[in-house]
Amino acid sequence: MTGFTPVDPATATGTAAELLADVQKALGVTPNMTKVMANSPALLQGYLALSGALAGGVLPAPVRERLALATAEYNGCGYCLSAHTYIGAHIAKVDADELEAARDAKSSDPRTGALLALSDAVARGRGRVEEGVLQAARDAGATDAEIGEVVGHLALNVLTNYFNILARVDNDWPVVTPRGTA
């Protein structure tokens, strides 16, 4: 059961109503996370703004979804793990083996693998990484823009992971359980 009351899009008012309508229009659904975030329209607006900005960046959707999976697994967020497994498979068209590998911050693609390893190192080191990890990403062809966006996606994913865990948002995706809580 959720720890926060979801905002019903049908009865929402003001900024919350506008933001939830935008989510529905963009996705065709209004995920529970956004309904719960709408308790603070500023939070929902900030989440949507950062998410939208990063979606327009240089990292393609299949890489973004794998970054989200690695962070969700690390943080033990079942909601995000479930959402990004579904989105990764059905929208970004990432195959099942790659989705599974991403949970361990790995990929068969060297460039994607290096970006996942960098994101994982940044998360575990709280921003401090060994020079070799950063150099491995550069050696795999990662640009400064990609490396910067890895940090942006990590921040976005930590935001949603922590929020969903704290708020105990009801999972409205096909359930994927973090390994540490299985």
N, C-alpha and C positions, 0 to 999 in steps of 0.2 A: 504494500500500500504506500502511496506517495506521502512524503512528509509535508508537502506544500499542497495547497488547493490549486488545481489547474484552473485557469481562466477559460471559461466557456466562450468560444468565438461568437456564438449567437447572442450572448448577453453582454459582451465586452463593450466598453465605451472608450472614447478618446483615443489616445495614442496606442494603447494596447489593442483596441479594435482594429485600427489601421494597420498595425504591424502584423497581427494575426491574419488579416485579409490578404496582405502582401505575401505571407508565407503560403497560404492556401492557393493563391493565384500562381505562385512560382513553382510549387511542388505538386499541386493537385491534392494535397493532404496537409493537415496541420498536426505535426508530430507532438506527442505529449510533452517533450522537452520544451518546445516553444510555448505551449500553453502554460506550463509551470513558470517558465522564464517571464511570461507576460505579467506576473505579479509585480515585477519591476520593469516597466517599459524601457527604462534606461539600459538595463542589462540586455534585454532582448534586442534593442536597437544596436547596442555595441556589438553583440554577437553577430547579428546579421550584417553589419557594416564590415567587420573584420573578415567574416566568412566570404562575403561578396568580393571584397578587395583581393583576397588571396585566390579566389576562384579565377580571377582575371589575370593572375600572375603567370610566370613562366613554367611552373610545375604542372604537368598534365594530370588529369583526374585520376588515372590509375596509380600514379605515384602518391598523390594526395591521400587517396583512400588507404594505401598501405602505411603511410605515415600515421594516419589516424588509428589504424589497427595496432601498430606497435605501441603507441602511447596508451591506448585503452587497455591493452594487455598488461603493460607495465603498471598502470594505476589501478588495475582491477575493476574497470568500469564496464559492467555487463551491458548497460544501455548503449554506450558508444560502440562497444565491440559488436553488438547485434546490429546496430544501424549501419556501421561501415562495412560489415561483412555483406549485408544485403545490398547496399549501394555499390560496393566494390564489384560484386558478382553480376548484378542486374543492370547497373547503369554504366559503370566504368569498364565492365567486361574483363575483369581480372580473373584468371582461372583459379580454381580451388586450391591448387598446390601453392600458388603465389600468395593467396590470401592467408593460408595457414603459415607459410614461411614468414610473412610480414609480422605475425604475432610475436615472432622471435627476432624482429628487426633484421630479417634476412631476405634476400631475393636472388634468383638465378641470374638476373641482369646485373652486371657489375656496377653500373652507375647508380641504379636504384638501390642496390645493396649498400653502396657507400653512403648514400643519402640517409638510408634507414639507420645505419651504424652511427652516423654523425648525430642524428636526432636522438637516438638512444643514449649516446655518450653525453650529449648536452643535458638531457633529462636527469640522468644518473649523477652527473657532475654538477648539476645546478648552474650550468653555463660554463663551467670550466672543463675543457677537454684537452687530452694529450695532443700535442702537435701532430703526431702520427695519424690520428683519426681525421683531423682536418686535411692533412696532406693526402691521405688516401682518397678523400672525396675529390680533391682537386685532381689527383692523378687519374681518377675515373672519369674526369671531364666536367665535373661540377663547376658551374660559374659562381661568381659572387652573388648574383641575383638568386640563383637556386639555393645557395647556402643561407642567404638571408631569409628566404621564404621558408626554409626548413625550420628556422627559429620561430617565424610567424605562425606556422602550422602547429608547432609544438605548443606555443602559447594558447592558441585557439583550442587545441585538443585538451590541454590541461584545464582550461576554463570549463569546457563542457563535461569532462570527466569528473572534476571535483563537484561541479554543480549537480550533476545527476546522482552522484553518490550521496552527497549531503541531503538533497531534496528527496531522495528515494523515489525518483520519477518512475512511474509504471511503464514497463517496457512494452511498446507497441510494435516491435519488430520481431521477426523470427529469432528466438532466443539463442544466443551464443554465450556460454558461461566462461568467464576468465579461468584460466587453468588453476590459479592459486586458490580459487573458491569452489572448485568443482567437487 
